[in-house]
Amino acid sequence: MRRLAALVSLLCLAGATACGGDDSSDARKAAQSYVSTLGKRDGAGTCALMTKSLQQQFTAAVAKSDARFKGRTCPQIMQAALDTIPRDQLRNFSRAKISDLKLDGDSGTFRYTLGTINVDGRVAKENGDWKVSCCVPGSG
């Protein structure tokens, strides 16, 4: 289960979905909603805020590292992973603020901080909604 929690941290720290309106505002709301949903320990909600491609990457990576998750859905795997993260660590997600949002058409990048860890994420429009499409934890 530790490996599963680590995969969540590495693959899924980032953005979400919003409808219509100003792209910059909607993309920022998407990223903030995603981070907040992680902090609420909501596996199904978190997956709903990810692009289909990121959901597939996440489920494939987890199933490859732990055969018990083969054939399970993103919400099932995400919930199992979030359930392994201590509450005090999840609170960091609730406090994270989105910064450095930059959009280029239907995609963009952003950053947020979890304690001392900076997380660089990506958002993309999927079926008209902004969702998280990728993220890469960094240091500093």
C-alpha positions in Angstrom: 0.0 0.0 0.0 2.9 2.4 0.5 3.8 2.0 -3.1 0.2 2.9 -4.0 0.3 6.1 -1.9 3.6 7.1 -3.5 2.1 6.6 -7.0 -0.8 8.9 -6.1 1.6 11.5 -4.9 3.7 11.2 -8.0 1.0 10.9 -10.6 -1.9 12.9 -9.3 -1.0 16.1 -7.7 -2.8 18.9 -9.7 -6.0 20.4 -11.5 -9.8 19.7 -12.2 -12.9 20.7 -14.0 -15.1 23.7 -14.5 -17.7 24.8 -17.1 -17.9 27.8 -19.4 -16.7 31.3 -18.8 -13.2 32.7 -18.6 -10.6 30.1 -19.4 -8.1 31.5 -16.9 -10.6 31.5 -14.1 -12.0 28.1 -15.1 -8.6 26.5 -15.4 -7.6 27.9 -12.0 -10.8 26.6 -10.4 -10.2 23.2 -12.0 -6.7 23.0 -10.5 -7.9 24.2 -7.1 -10.9 21.8 -7.0 -8.6 18.9 -7.8 -6.2 19.7 -5.0 -9.1 20.2 -2.6 -10.8 17.0 -3.6 -7.6 15.1 -2.8 -7.6 16.7 0.6 -11.1 15.5 1.2 -10.0 11.9 0.6 -12.5 11.6 -2.3 -11.3 9.1 -4.8 -14.2 9.2 -7.2 -14.2 13.0 -7.2 -10.5 13.2 -7.8 -10.7 10.9 -10.8 -13.6 12.9 -12.2 -11.3 15.9 -12.2 -8.6 14.1 -14.2 -8.5 13.8 -18.0 -9.3 10.3 -19.3 -5.7 9.9 -20.4 -4.3 10.7 -16.9 -6.9 8.2 -15.4 -5.6 5.5 -17.8 -1.9 6.3 -17.0 -2.6 6.3 -13.2 -4.6 3.0 -13.3 -2.0 1.3 -15.5 0.9 2.4 -13.3 -0.7 1.2 -10.1 -1.8 -2.1 -11.6 1.7 -2.7 -13.0 3.2 -2.1 -9.5 0.5 -4.0 -7.6 -1.4 -6.8 -9.4 -4.2 -6.6 -6.8 -5.4 -3.5 -8.6 -5.5 -5.0 -12.1 -9.0 -4.4 -13.7 -10.1 -1.9 -11.0 -11.4 1.5 -11.9 -9.7 4.8 -11.3 -12.1 5.7 -8.5 -11.5 2.4 -6.7 -7.7 2.7 -7.0 -7.6 6.3 -6.1 -9.8 5.7 -3.0 -7.6 2.9 -1.9 -4.5 5.1 -2.3 -6.1 8.1 -0.5 -7.1 5.9 2.4 -3.5 5.1 3.0 -2.4 8.7 3.4 -2.5 10.1 7.0 -5.1 12.8 7.6 -2.4 15.4 8.5 -0.7 15.0 5.1 -4.1 15.3 3.3 -4.7 18.6 5.1 -1.8 20.0 3.1 -3.8 19.6 -0.1 -6.7 21.5 1.4 -4.3 24.4 2.2 -2.6 24.4 -1.2 -3.1 27.5 -3.4 -2.7 27.5 -7.2 0.0 29.8 -8.6 1.8 30.5 -11.8 -1.1 29.5 -14.1 -0.2 29.9 -17.7 -2.6 28.9 -20.6 -1.8 28.3 -24.2 -5.0 27.5 -26.0 -6.7 24.4 -24.6 -3.8 23.5 -22.3 -1.8 25.1 -19.5 0.5 24.7 -16.6 0.3 25.7 -12.9 2.1 25.2 -9.6 1.1 24.6 -6.0 3.0 24.0 -2.8 2.5 21.2 -0.3 4.6 22.1 2.7 8.1 22.5 1.2 7.3 20.6 -2.0 6.5 22.5 -5.2 4.2 20.6 -7.6 4.1 21.6 -11.2 0.9 20.5 -12.9 -0.9 20.7 -16.2 -4.5 21.3 -17.2 -6.2 20.6 -20.5 -9.7 21.1 -21.9 -11.6 17.8 -22.4 -15.1 18.0 -23.8 -15.2 21.7 -23.0 -14.2 21.3 -19.3 -10.8 22.0 -17.7 -9.2 19.0 -16.1 -5.8 18.0 -14.7 -3.8 16.3 -17.4 -0.4 15.8 -15.7 1.8 16.8 -12.9 5.4 16.5 -11.9 6.5 16.9 -8.3 9.7 18.9 -7.9 11.7 20.2 -5.0 12.3 23.7 -3.6 
